[in-house]
Amino acid sequence: MVKKPFRMLAFDFGGSNGRAVMGTYADGKLDFEVIHSFPVEPVGLGNRLYWDIFGLFREIKKTLLICKNNGITPDSLGIDTWGISFGLLDKDGDLLMNPLHYRDPLGPDYMDEVHAVISEKELFYETGIMPHRLNSVYQLYGLYKQKPELMKSAKRFLNTPDLLNYFLTGKAQNELTIFSSTQCMDVPNKRPASGMLERLGMDPGIFSEPALPGVALGNLRAELSAELGMDTTVITVAGHDTPSAIAAVHWIDNFLFISSGTFSVVGVEIDKPHLSDGVFEREFTQEANAAGQIQLKRNITGLWMLQECRRVWKSDGNDYSYAELTEMSEKAGGDWIIDTTEPRFAAVCNMPHVIREACMERFGTAPGSPGELCRTIERSLAETYRKIIGQLEEITGEQYDKIYMVGGGILNRQLCRLTAEKTQREIIAGPVEATILGNLSIQMVAAGLAKNLAEASLIVNALEKPVSYYPASQN
């Protein structure tokens, strides 16, 4: 008897676009295809910046109708998104307000007030998370201060994927990886940071004990199932997109990773947290991974700089593709390097001007052409990776001879080559679709199609052969 194919629907919501992917497992193999894509755009109203959470839910429903109209019923469904953002429910389970965008100024406006109560170092030791202006704890504190009556009604805090899961199932459950991005969780002990929250006048009771990735949350609400004419099981995958991406390479033991995209994340996965002044001073953060371990990592600005340059050039009438920019960079010269960890490179700005200004400050000269600017960004990111990797090896006492790069940034061949050269290590680049494949991997484990993430990631990596880049000395 031939077993019927097992179909898994994976939603990956990014900061500017979202995709729905259908993964089909049959005869020990996995295939996948994008069945729906859509923009993810913030909405400005007054002096606030919001996510269109109901618009995102509408896209989920559209996707399920696409499945139905094609005669397909997904056996399971999982959602991953960016970190940090959240919604609040009242005692009746109604959404109290549209979730604020992580770039809304409310959180940063209250950082100093939070730190007057509990210092940055104390926050780090209480949570394992490096304080950052975008972290949820600041925005949540700002809501307590600006909207005290609303916050009296708040009975449940849900990050974006958990909120969308709630809309689907009616189950309000915090998931481990996404909750660990908020700085409201005691990451080493995998529970809400109750003592810290109470010191800040916030109610720790609005958080549930976090669920591990791979839990079957439930089926669709009865009324939603009736509306769509179908049903499926919602799985708590790794709701935070970075742990989801790294789940796709879990067939490797003791590995160092770079997740390359708009932001870059450089890190390792460890069993126990490193809470020390040295880790704090180097600005490393520690969040949960898809297997319930710890990701010791540094978050930095990534190809955002290139995206901002491209936006500026497009506004000037030069709509270069990323492939064209990579080709220009490969042909360009110049040895400029900027410190990509400086806040000015994370801003919405005239990025070509900001980069040239930084180069003039340091070298007295600056890149001129788009190719030279792209090369400067790529060389600078590779140099930042080198420094962070050295710090990780010092903290962990481990040596890593290979680096696994995942995410859309690996399509930039020049960045991969320069990273191999700067770090003097083999770069194993792939998969490009790591976040989606990690999402599907967790659904496979939940369904019993793979016994663990290591086995699942071997299956998904058969879809896309990684590309290795070596330093010139090893060629």
N, C-alpha and C positions, 0 to 999 in steps of 0.2 A: 504493500500500500504506500503510495507516494504522499508524503506530508504536504499540506498546502503551504504556500509561501507565507511567511510572517512579515507583516507590513508595519513599519514604524514611522510616525510623522515627527519630524524634528523641526522646531521653530528656533531660529537664531535671529534675535533682534539686536542690531547694532545701533550706534549713535546716530546714523544717518539713513540706514536702510535695513530692511528685514527680509528674510527668506524662509520659505517653508520647503522642506526637503522630504521626499518619500524614500525611505530605505526599505529594501525588500531582501529578506534573508531566505535562501532556499539552497538545499543541497550543500550546506557548509560554506556558502559564499554570500557576500553582500553586494548589492548594487544600489545606487541611489540616483535620484534625479530631482532637480529643482522644479516644483510644480506651481509655485507662486512667489512673486517678489513685489516689494512695495516700499515706498519712502517712509522713513521715520523722522518726523519733523517736530521740533518744539513749537509751542504756541505762546507768543508774548501777549500779555494783557495787563495794561497799566504798567507798573514797575516790576511785575513778576514774570517769570518764564516757567512754563508748565510743559509736561509731557501730555500728549493726547492719548490717554490710556484707553478711552473707549474706542478711539480710532484703531488702536492696536488690537483690541479685542474683536472689532469688526473684521479685521484682516484674518484673524484666526477662524472666525465663522465662515468667511468667504472661502478659505482654504478647505474647510471641512465640506462645504457645498461642492467645491471642485471635485473632491474625492467622490462624493455621492454621485455627482453627474457623470463620473467616469466609471461607475460601478465598483468603486473601491471603498472598503471600510477599513481604516487603519486599526490594527490590533492594539496599539499603544501610541502615546503622544507625550513629548517632552519639550520643555521651553527653557532656553537660556537667554540671558540678556547681559547688558552692561551691569556693573555693580552700583552700589550706593543708594540709588533712588528708591523711594518707598511711598506707600499709601497707608492711610489710617481708616479703620472701620469703627463704627459705633456699636452699641450693645445689640442692635438689630441686624448687624452685618452690612449696613449701608456705608458706602464710601463717603467720608466726611468732606473731602476736598480733592480736587484733581492733583496728582502728585507733582511736586516741583521738580524742575530740571536740575541736574547736579551743577549746572553753571549759573543757576539763580544766585544772586548775591546774599541771600538771607544767611546761609551758613557761615561764610567768611566774615560777615559783619559781627558775628557773635564769638569768634575764636578767642579774642582777648578776654572776654567775660568768662568763658569756660575755663581758660587757663588761670584766671584769678582764683578759681575755686579748686581746680586740680591741674597741676603743672603738666606740660607736655611729656616730661619723663615719667611722671606718675601714670598718665594715660597709657603710655607705652607698656609699662610694667603691669598695669591692671588688665590690659586687653591683648597685648602682643602686637598691636597694630601701630604703625608709625603715624602720628598725627599729621593730617593733611587738610587743607582748607575745604576740600570737596567731601570729606568723610561725613556720613549721615548724622553722627552725633551732634555736629554743630548746627545743622539744619533743623534737627529735631528740637534741640535746645532753643533755637530761635522761635520755633512755633510755640513752645511753652511760654516764652516771654511775650510774643506779639499776639498770640491767640489763646489766652488761658481758658476762656470758656469753651472753645472748640476742643482743647486738649483734655478738659474734664470729661468730654464725651468719648474720647479715644479709648477703645478697649482692645484693639489689635493692630500691631505694626506688621506690614507685609512688604518685602521688597518686590520689585516689578515682576519677576517670574512667579513669585508666590501669590501675588495679587491676581495675575492672569489665571493661575491655577485655581484660585478661589472663585473667580468668575465662572470657570468651567465646571467645577465640582461642588462648590459650596463649602469646601474644607479649607479652613484658615490655618496654614502650617508654615512655619519658618523652615527653610532648607539650609543646611550647614554651610555650604560654600558661599552662597550669596549673603547670608547673615554675617559671616565672618568678615565681609568687606566693609561693614558699617561703623566699626569701632564701638558698637554697643554690646559686643559679645566678648566674653572671656575665652579667647581662642584656645589657649592651652588646655582648658577644662571643658570646652565645648558646651558652654551654657551662657545665658545672659549675664552681663557684667553688673550684677545687681547693686553691689556696693558703690561702684562708680556712678551708676545712674541715680541712685538715691541721693548721693552727695550733690548732684546737679539738679535735684528737685524733680526728677523724672520717674515715672512709674515703670519698674521692671516687669510688672504684670502684663504689659501690652505685648510681650514677646512669649512665644512658646519655646519649649525645649526643641532645639533644631533637629530635624530629621536628616539622616544620611541620604546621599544620592542613591537612587535605585529602589526607593519605596513606592509601592503602588498606592497613590493617594486616593483614588476612587474613580468611579465612572462619571459621565456627564450628569449635570443636574437633570432631573426628570423633564422639566419644562424646556430645557435647551435641547435635550435629546429628541423630544417631540417636535420641536420647531425644525430641527435639521433632518429628522427622519433617520437618525443613525446614533450609534453609541460607540465609545472607545474608553480605554483605561488611561488615566493621566498618571504619569510617572514623575516623581521628583528627581530629575536628572541634576547634574551639577549646574545650578541656576546661574552661577557666575561664569561668564564666557571664557576667562583665562583658565580656571581649573578644568573646564570642559575641553578646551583645546589640548591641554597636557594629558588628559585622560586617553587621548588617541595614541600616545607613545608609551603607554604603561607596560609594554612588553620588555622594556629596558630596565635594568636595575641600576640604582645609584647614578643617575644622569643629571646633567646640567642642561637647562633649557633657556631658549630665548623665544618668547612669543612676540612676533614682529608685526605691527600694524600701526594704526594711528598713535597708539602708545606702545612702548616697548616694555616688556617684563623680562627680567633676567633673574633666574633663580634655580634652586634645587629643592628636592622633596626629602624631608627628614621625619624621623619618628617622634622626636621631642623638640620643643621650642628652644631657641637660644635667646634668653632674656638677659642682656648685659648692657652696660654703658657703651661698649664698643659697637654693638649692633645698633643701638639707638643713635649714636653719633654718626654712623655711616648711613643712616636713614633706610635701614632695611625694615620691611614689614613681614608679618607672619599670618597667613590666612590658611584656611582649611582646603585640602584638595579633595578630589572625587572619591578617594579611598579612606577618607577620615584622618589622613596624616597632615603634616604641616608643610606648606610651601613657604620657604624662606626666600624672599625675593625683594628686588628693588624695582619700583615702577618709575619710569622716566618718559619724557616726551619722545615719541618715535617719529614715524613718517608724517605726523601732523605738520612738521615744518615744510616738507615737500608738498603736502596738500594745500597749505596756505600759499606757498609760492605759486602753485598752479592756479589757484583761485585768483591771485593778483594778476598773473599773466593773462588769464582768460578775460579779465575785466579790461585789460589793455588791448584785447583783440587777438591774442595768441593762445589758441586753445590746443596746447600740446597734450598728446596722450602720454600715459605713464611709460609706455614702450618707447616713445620718441625721446622722453627725458632720460631714460636709462641709456639709450644709444648716445645721446649728447654727452652724458656723464662719462661714458667709457672712452670717448674721444678727447675729453677735456684734460687740461693739466691743472697744476696748482696744488700747494701743500697746506692750505689754510685748514685750521681746526678750531672749532668753537666748543665751549662747554655746554653740552646739550641739556644739562641739569638746571641751568639758569632759568628762572621763572619767565623771563621775557620770551623765551622760545616756545612757551606753552600758550601764549596769548593769541587772540584773534587780532591780527595786525598786518601791516605791510611787511611780510616776512623777508622778501629780498632785501629791503632797506635795513631791517633789524640785523640780519646776518652780515651784511656789508659793514654796518656800523660796528659790530662786535669784532670783525676782522681788522678793521682800521685801528681799533683800540689796542689790539694785541700785536699786529704785524706791521701796521703802517701802510698796508696795501689791502685790497679786497677783491673778491671774485667779481667778474663783470657779466659774463654771458650766463644764460640759463644752465648750460652744461657745467660751467665752473661752480655755480651755486649748488647744483645737485651733487656734484662730486664732494663739495665741502660738507654738505649734510651727511652723506654716506660715510665719508672718512671720519667725521666727528662722532657719529653713532657707533662706528666700529671701535673707536678709541674709548668711548664711554663703556661699551661692553667689556673691553679688555680690563679696564680698571675695576669694574664691578666684579668680574670673575675672579680677579686676584683677591679681592676682599672676601668673597664667598669661600675661597679655598683657605684663607687665613682663619675665618670664623669656624668652619667645619673641620678643618684639619685634613680634608680630602683633596686629592688631585684628580682633575677631570681632563682626559686626553681628547674627548670628543664633545662637541656642542650640538644639541638638537634644536634646530630652528623650525618653527611652525608659523602658520598664519599667512595672510596675504602679502606681507613684506618680503617673503622669500621669492616672489616673482621678480624682485629687483636683484638681478644677477650680480650687479656691481656691489651691492651691499653685502651679499653673501661672500663674494671673493675678498672684499676688503676686510670683512670680519675674520675670515680664515687667516689673512696676512697679519692683521694686527694682533690676534690672539695666539698665532702660531699653533693652531689646532685644526683638525678636520671638522668641517661644518657639514652636518647631515641635514639637508633642507627638505622638509616634507613631513606631513602632508599640508598642502595649501588649505584644504578644507578641514583643518584639524578640529575646529570648534563643533562643526556639524557632526563629524565622525566621532568625536568624544561623546556627544549627545546620544548618537545611535549606539555607541558601545555600551553606555550605561543602560539603555533600554534593552539591549541584548542580554545583559547579565540579569536584569530584573525578570526577563521572560524565561530564563533558564537556557537560552541559546548558547551561552558561554558561561563557564563556571566562575570566571573572575575577569577583572579588567585586563589583565595580561593576555588572556586567551582572546578576549574581544578585540583588543587592539591589534593583535596579529591578524585577525580576520579583516579588519578595516584597512590595515596597511597594505594588504594584498591588492587594494584598489589603485594605489598610487605609489610607484617606486620612488623612494627618496633620491635626491641628487646630492652627491658629495662634492665639496670644494676643499682644496688643500692649499696651504701656504706654498709659495714658490720653492722653498727649500725641500719640500716633500714631493714635488712633482717629478 
